[in-house]
């Protein structure tokens, strides 16, 4: 398979997450925290949910960002999550 076809295929996004983001408890919890605070750092989010591993949270945040349910941006040495309703 040529490299160009891999680049054109786009990111691998879980289709159910894009269609129904509240089907998963972790997803709903992340979105609830973000709706309450509008902007939150990834480190703060991880501290607020000790029942989940860093990997579980990061995977879900990544999927939400790829589906445009949240905005994920790096600010210096920290990753910040923005609600999709956030107006800059």
N, CA, C and O atoms as a DFTB+ gen file, in Angstrom:
352 C
 N C O
     1  1       0.852      -1.178       0.000
     2  2       0.000       0.000       0.000
     3  2       0.896       1.238       0.000
     4  3       1.792       1.342       0.837
     5  1       0.676       2.164      -0.908
     6  2       1.508       3.369      -0.946
     7  2       1.231       4.281       0.248
     8  3       0.130       4.299       0.798
     9  1       2.245       5.026       0.628
    10  2       2.135       5.938       1.765
    11  2       1.058       6.984       1.547
    12  3       0.368       7.362       2.494
    13  1       0.902       7.457       0.329
    14  2      -0.096       8.495       0.063
    15  2      -1.509       8.021       0.379
    16  3      -2.337       8.816       0.825
    17  1      -1.799       6.748       0.157
    18  2      -3.143       6.249       0.466
    19  2      -3.375       6.180       1.972
    20  3      -4.507       6.341       2.430
    21  1      -2.316       5.944       2.748
    22  2      -2.454       5.945       4.203
    23  2      -2.743       7.345       4.721
    24  3      -3.537       7.517       5.645
    25  1      -2.108       8.333       4.132
    26  2      -2.328       9.713       4.568
    27  2      -3.717      10.209       4.208
    28  3      -4.288      11.019       4.938
    29  1      -4.266       9.744       3.110
    30  2      -5.579      10.197       2.666
    31  2      -6.725       9.536       3.415
    32  3      -7.849      10.038       3.406
    33  1      -6.442       8.405       4.065
    34  2      -7.517       7.668       4.720
    35  2      -8.056       8.379       5.952
    36  3      -9.193       8.127       6.351
    37  1      -7.268       9.267       6.570
    38  2      -7.733      10.024       7.724
    39  2      -7.590       9.244       9.003
    40  3      -7.186       8.081       8.977
    41  1      -7.919       9.869      10.145
    42  2      -7.757       9.219      11.435
    43  2      -8.776       8.108      11.641
    44  3      -9.871       8.121      11.080
    45  1      -8.381       7.159      12.455
    46  2      -9.259       6.053      12.793
    47  2     -10.131       6.484      13.966
    48  3      -9.653       6.563      15.098
    49  1     -11.395       6.761      13.705
    50  2     -12.303       7.267      14.724
    51  2     -13.393       6.234      14.950
    52  3     -13.954       5.684      14.002
    53  1     -13.682       5.978      16.212
    54  2     -14.730       5.034      16.557
    55  2     -16.080       5.645      16.174
    56  3     -16.461       6.665      16.749
    57  1     -16.821       5.055      15.217
    58  2     -18.046       5.685      14.716
    59  2     -19.134       5.853      15.767
    60  3     -19.873       6.836      15.720
    61  1     -19.256       4.925      16.714
    62  2     -20.310       5.056      17.721
    63  2     -20.062       6.235      18.639
    64  3     -21.008       6.879      19.093
    65  1     -18.785       6.528      18.921
    66  2     -18.477       7.649      19.782
    67  2     -18.880       8.958      19.119
    68  3     -19.389       9.856      19.790
    69  1     -18.663       9.080      17.826
    70  2     -19.025      10.312      17.117
    71  2     -20.534      10.500      17.065
    72  3     -21.024      11.627      17.137
    73  1     -21.263       9.412      16.941
    74  2     -22.711       9.511      16.824
    75  2     -23.387       9.654      18.175
    76  3     -24.346      10.414      18.311
    77  1     -22.898       8.930      19.180
    78  2     -23.530       8.911      20.501
    79  2     -22.464       9.057      21.583
    80  3     -22.058       8.061      22.181
    81  1     -22.000      10.290      21.848
    82  2     -20.904      10.452      22.794
    83  2     -21.270      10.102      24.230
    84  3     -20.371       9.843      25.031
    85  1     -22.554      10.084      24.591
    86  2     -22.934       9.802      25.968
    87  2     -23.203       8.329      26.248
    88  3     -23.740       8.000      27.306
    89  1     -22.844       7.432      25.328
    90  2     -23.072       6.016      25.558
    91  2     -22.087       5.450      26.555
    92  3     -22.347       4.398      27.140
    93  1     -20.993       6.095      26.761
    94  2     -19.965       5.618      27.668
    95  2     -19.943       6.495      28.918
    96  3     -20.053       7.717      28.820
    97  1     -19.803       5.883      30.080
    98  2     -19.806       6.623      31.340
    99  2     -18.617       7.579      31.408
   100  3     -18.768       8.724      31.833
   101  1     -17.449       7.123      30.997
   102  2     -16.268       7.980      31.020
   103  2     -16.449       9.182      30.102
   104  3     -16.116      10.307      30.475
   105  1     -16.968       8.952      28.923
   106  2     -17.215      10.043      27.980
   107  2     -18.181      11.056      28.579
   108  3     -17.947      12.262      28.499
   109  1     -19.248      10.578      29.168
   110  2     -20.244      11.468      29.779
   111  2     -19.633      12.256      30.928
   112  3     -19.927      13.440      31.096
   113  1     -18.788      11.611      31.715
   114  2     -18.153      12.293      32.842
   115  2     -17.220      13.398      32.366
   116  3     -17.219      14.496      32.922
   117  1     -16.426      13.108      31.337
   118  2     -15.528      14.123      30.780
   119  2     -16.332      15.304      30.242
   120  3     -16.002      16.459      30.513
   121  1     -17.371      15.018      29.490
   122  2     -18.191      16.092      28.927
   123  2     -18.891      16.894      30.023
   124  3     -19.051      18.107      29.886
   125  1     -19.309      16.243      31.099
   126  2     -19.934      16.955      32.226
   127  2     -18.945      17.922      32.873
   128  3     -19.278      19.079      33.127
   129  1     -17.726      17.443      33.138
   130  2     -16.705      18.312      33.727
   131  2     -16.422      19.498      32.810
   132  3     -16.266      20.627      33.276
   133  1     -16.358      19.244      31.529
   134  2     -16.051      20.306      30.574
   135  2     -17.214      21.290      30.426
   136  3     -16.993      22.486      30.239
   137  1     -18.428      20.799      30.507
   138  2     -19.591      21.695      30.437
   139  2     -19.675      22.595      31.661
   140  3     -20.124      23.737      31.569
   141  1     -19.238      22.077      32.817
   142  2     -19.246      22.872      34.042
   143  2     -18.171      23.948      34.026
   144  3     -18.404      25.067      34.484
   145  1     -16.984      23.613      33.498
   146  2     -15.851      24.521      33.597
   147  2     -15.465      25.187      32.270
   148  3     -14.667      26.124      32.287
   149  1     -15.980      24.756      31.157
   150  2     -15.733      25.273      29.813
   151  2     -14.306      25.003      29.335
   152  3     -14.111      24.559      28.203
   153  1     -13.302      25.265      30.185
   154  2     -11.900      24.999      29.853
   155  2     -11.284      24.274      31.040
   156  3     -11.462      24.680      32.189
   157  1     -10.553      23.192      30.752
   158  2      -9.921      22.419      31.818
   159  2      -8.647      21.781      31.270
   160  3      -8.593      21.384      30.106
   161  1      -7.639      21.689      32.106
   162  2      -6.402      21.052      31.657
   163  2      -6.556      19.533      31.746
   164  3      -7.333      19.017      32.550
   165  1      -5.815      18.848      30.923
   166  2      -5.851      17.388      30.940
   167  2      -5.383      16.867      32.292
   168  3      -5.945      15.900      32.806
   169  1      -4.366      17.490      32.876
   170  2      -3.868      17.060      34.185
   171  2      -4.929      17.223      35.272
   172  3      -5.072      16.361      36.139
   173  1      -5.661      18.313      35.224
   174  2      -6.730      18.532      36.202
   175  2      -7.831      17.504      36.022
   176  3      -8.354      16.967      36.999
   177  1      -8.177      17.234      34.798
   178  2      -9.209      16.245      34.513
   179  2      -8.809      14.874      35.055
   180  3      -9.638      14.161      35.621
   181  1      -7.559      14.514      34.884
   182  2      -7.062      13.231      35.385
   183  2      -7.133      13.185      36.907
   184  3      -7.471      12.149      37.479
   185  1      -6.820      14.293      37.565
   186  2      -6.908      14.350      39.032
   187  2      -8.345      14.264      39.530
   188  3      -8.602      13.731      40.609
   189  1      -9.279      14.788      38.746
   190  2     -10.692      14.761      39.140
   191  2     -11.324      13.380      39.001
   192  3     -12.391      13.127      39.562
   193  1     -10.675      12.486      38.258
   194  2     -11.251      11.157      38.006
   195  2     -10.240      10.057      38.335
   196  3      -9.750       9.378      37.433
   197  1      -9.927       9.877      39.622
   198  2      -8.910       8.884      40.003
   199  2      -9.325       7.432      39.744
   200  3      -8.487       6.531      39.765
   201  1     -10.609       7.211      39.502
   202  2     -11.084       5.853      39.244
   203  2     -10.698       5.349      37.853
   204  3     -10.834       4.160      37.563
   205  1     -10.214       6.255      36.988
   206  2      -9.800       5.884      35.634
   207  2      -8.294       6.066      35.491
   208  3      -7.695       6.898      36.172
   209  1      -7.690       5.291      34.610
   210  2      -6.264       5.433      34.350
   211  2      -6.028       6.604      33.401
   212  3      -6.941       7.075      32.724
   213  1      -4.772       7.060      33.373
   214  2      -4.385       8.124      32.454
   215  2      -4.677       7.698      31.025
   216  3      -5.168       8.493      30.224
   217  1      -4.374       6.443      30.704
   218  2      -4.599       5.945      29.342
   219  2      -6.072       5.961      28.954
   220  3      -6.413       6.337      27.832
   221  1      -6.940       5.560      29.865
   222  2      -8.370       5.556      29.570
   223  2      -8.870       6.974      29.286
   224  3      -9.630       7.198      28.344
   225  1      -8.439       7.916      30.104
   226  2      -8.881       9.297      29.936
   227  2      -8.322       9.882      28.652
   228  3      -9.051      10.517      27.891
   229  1      -7.031       9.674      28.403
   230  2      -6.427      10.249      27.208
   231  2      -7.045       9.672      25.942
   232  3      -7.280      10.409      24.984
   233  1      -7.311       8.378      25.919
   234  2      -7.924       7.746      24.741
   235  2      -9.298       8.360      24.457
   236  3      -9.628       8.658      23.309
   237  1     -10.081       8.540      25.496
   238  2     -11.421       9.105      25.335
   239  2     -11.350      10.571      24.904
   240  3     -12.113      11.003      24.041
   241  1     -10.441      11.328      25.501
   242  2     -10.254      12.730      25.111
   243  2      -9.830      12.805      23.646
   244  3     -10.332      13.644      22.898
   245  1      -8.918      11.943      23.238
   246  2      -8.459      11.919      21.852
   247  2      -9.620      11.637      20.898
   248  3      -9.752      12.303      19.871
   249  1     -10.451      10.666      21.226
   250  2     -11.589      10.335      20.374
   251  2     -12.593      11.480      20.313
   252  3     -13.133      11.779      19.249
   253  1     -12.840      12.114      21.442
   254  2     -13.762      13.251      21.463
   255  2     -13.231      14.403      20.618
   256  3     -13.997      15.062      19.916
   257  1     -11.933      14.648      20.681
   258  2     -11.331      15.713      19.881
   259  2     -11.399      15.383      18.392
   260  3     -11.667      16.268      17.579
   261  1     -11.162      14.135      18.024
   262  2     -11.218      13.731      16.614
   263  2     -12.641      13.824      16.060
   264  3     -12.828      14.024      14.860
   265  1     -13.634      13.680      16.924
   266  2     -15.036      13.780      16.502
   267  2     -15.569      15.210      16.616
   268  3     -16.743      15.461      16.347
   269  1     -14.717      16.130      17.010
   270  2     -15.083      17.544      17.176
   271  2     -16.113      17.771      18.274
   272  3     -16.875      18.737      18.225
   273  1     -16.137      16.889      19.258
   274  2     -17.028      17.091      20.405
   275  2     -16.385      18.015      21.420
   276  3     -17.083      18.670      22.195
   277  1     -15.040      18.075      21.422
   278  2     -14.270      18.987      22.258
   279  2     -13.123      19.516      21.406
   280  3     -12.864      19.024      20.308
   281  1     -12.446      20.525      21.934
   282  2     -11.252      21.052      21.276
   283  2     -10.085      20.800      22.218
   284  3     -10.147      21.144      23.398
   285  1      -9.034      20.208      21.701
   286  2      -7.842      19.897      22.485
   287  2      -6.687      20.716      21.927
   288  3      -6.365      20.608      20.743
   289  1      -6.060      21.534      22.769
   290  2      -4.951      22.380      22.345
   291  2      -3.822      22.301      23.363
   292  3      -4.057      22.123      24.558
   293  1      -2.596      22.437      22.873
   294  2      -1.447      22.479      23.770
   295  2      -1.133      23.933      24.076
   296  3      -1.040      24.767      23.175
   297  1      -0.974      24.224      25.351
   298  2      -0.569      25.558      25.792
   299  2       0.696      25.394      26.621
   300  3       0.652      24.955      27.770
   301  1       1.822      25.754      26.021
   302  2       3.145      25.560      26.610
   303  2       3.383      24.089      26.889
   304  3       3.549      23.313      25.947
   305  1       3.407      23.677      28.149
   306  2       3.682      22.273      28.471
   307  2       2.441      21.530      28.940
   308  3       2.540      20.451      29.524
   309  1       1.289      22.100      28.686
   310  2       0.053      21.526      29.198
   311  2      -0.986      21.415      28.083
   312  3      -1.054      22.273      27.203
   313  1      -1.781      20.371      28.123
   314  2      -2.872      20.221      27.170
   315  2      -4.151      20.736      27.806
   316  3      -4.470      20.419      28.952
   317  1      -4.875      21.536      27.037
   318  2      -6.108      22.136      27.523
   319  2      -7.281      21.619      26.709
   320  3      -7.196      21.497      25.487
   321  1      -8.373      21.317      27.394
   322  2      -9.605      20.887      26.745
   323  2     -10.583      22.044      26.793
   324  3     -10.773      22.683      27.828
   325  1     -11.199      22.299      25.651
   326  2     -12.190      23.364      25.549
   327  2     -13.522      22.758      25.161
   328  3     -13.579      21.850      24.332
   329  1     -14.577      23.248      25.749
   330  2     -15.917      22.842      25.343
   331  2     -16.139      23.277      23.906
   332  3     -15.605      24.299      23.474
   333  1     -16.913      22.517      23.174
   334  2     -17.207      22.906      21.794
   335  2     -18.026      24.192      21.740
   336  3     -18.159      24.797      20.677
   337  1     -18.579      24.616      22.888
   338  2     -19.366      25.856      22.964
   339  2     -18.503      27.052      23.364
   340  3     -19.000      28.176      23.437
   341  1     -17.207      26.818      23.627
   342  2     -16.314      27.878      24.057
   343  2     -16.100      28.874      22.937
   344  3     -15.815      28.488      21.803
   345  1     -16.236      30.167      23.251
   346  2     -16.009      31.217      22.269
   347  2     -14.738      31.951      22.677
   348  3     -14.654      32.515      23.769
   349  1     -13.751      31.936      21.785
   350  2     -12.463      32.588      22.106
   351  2     -12.515      34.065      21.828
   352  3     -11.526      34.768      22.038
